[in-house]
Amino acid sequence: MNDLKNMTCPKCGKSYYAEGISTCTCVYYQPIYKDGVNINPDRNNISTQYHCLECGCDWSVSSRDGLHYDTKIV
């Protein structure tokens, strides 16, 4: 699962959930461009909690640049 728009519960696999608290690191990454490409992209981490409305499972997802990199059942 790399696309946060297609989230499913890690326990039951249903896509019926509520989004809870979200936290984010707050570091400024100055854009540095080489040949028109930013070689110093924003690397802030976002962690969001979710609650499955189908089975009651709680989990959190960590992401960076809009892509998922870690899921933990709480």
Backbone torsions as a table, in degrees:
resi	resn	phi	psi	omega
1	MET	NA	104.2	176.9
2	ASN	-109.6	-16.9	-177.6
3	ASP	-100.0	115.2	-177.0
4	LEU	-68.2	-14.4	179.1
5	LYS	-77.3	-19.4	-178.8
6	ASN	-110.7	44.1	-176.7
7	MET	-68.9	141.3	172.3
8	THR	-135.0	156.0	178.3
9	CYS	-64.5	131.8	179.2
10	PRO	-69.6	-15.0	-178.6
11	LYS	-93.5	-52.0	-174.6
12	CYS	-107.6	-12.6	176.9
13	GLY	81.3	3.5	-179.8
14	LYS	-82.3	152.3	177.4
15	SER	-106.7	64.2	-177.6
16	TYR	-141.8	91.7	-170.1
17	TYR	-147.6	162.0	174.6
18	ALA	-112.1	139.2	177.4
19	GLU	-88.2	134.8	-178.6
20	GLY	-109.3	-139.9	-176.4
21	ILE	-67.0	142.2	177.9
22	SER	-127.4	137.1	175.4
23	THR	-123.9	154.3	-177.4
24	CYS	-144.4	139.1	171.2
25	THR	-71.1	158.3	-175.5
26	CYS	-131.5	80.4	179.5
27	VAL	-122.0	135.1	177.4
28	TYR	-87.4	123.4	176.1
29	TYR	-108.7	103.8	-178.3
30	GLN	-63.3	125.5	177.8
31	PRO	-63.2	131.0	175.1
32	ILE	-123.9	120.4	-174.1
33	TYR	-105.3	137.4	173.3
34	LYS	-132.7	119.5	-178.2
35	ASP	54.3	38.3	176.7
36	GLY	80.8	4.4	-179.0
37	VAL	-115.2	130.9	177.4
38	ASN	-72.2	113.4	-179.0
39	ILE	-95.9	5.2	176.7
40	ASN	-131.9	66.9	-175.0
41	PRO	-70.5	163.2	177.5
42	ASP	-62.8	120.4	-178.2
43	ARG	-113.3	24.0	177.8
44	ASN	-64.7	144.6	179.8
45	ASN	-99.9	139.0	176.2
46	ILE	-120.9	130.9	177.0
47	SER	-121.1	125.9	-176.7
48	THR	-126.5	138.3	177.2
49	GLN	-96.4	145.4	179.7
50	TYR	-132.4	155.1	176.6
51	HIS	-132.5	121.2	179.9
52	CYS	-74.2	126.1	179.4
53	LEU	-86.0	-1.9	177.2
54	GLU	-93.1	-51.9	-174.4
55	CYS	-116.3	-8.3	177.7
56	GLY	87.5	4.7	-179.9
57	CYS	-68.2	138.6	173.3
58	ASP	-109.0	136.0	177.8
59	TRP	-148.5	162.9	176.6
60	SER	-124.7	149.8	-179.8
61	VAL	-127.2	130.7	174.9
62	SER	-104.1	139.9	-178.6
63	SER	-143.3	161.7	175.9
64	ARG	-147.8	135.6	-179.6
65	ASP	58.2	29.5	178.9
66	GLY	79.0	4.5	-179.9
67	LEU	-114.3	136.6	179.5
68	HIS	-69.2	139.4	172.6
69	TYR	-133.7	-7.9	178.9
70	ASP	-160.5	134.7	175.9
71	THR	-125.8	132.5	178.3
72	LYS	-131.6	128.2	173.8
73	ILE	-77.1	129.9	-175.5
74	VAL	-92.3	NA	NA
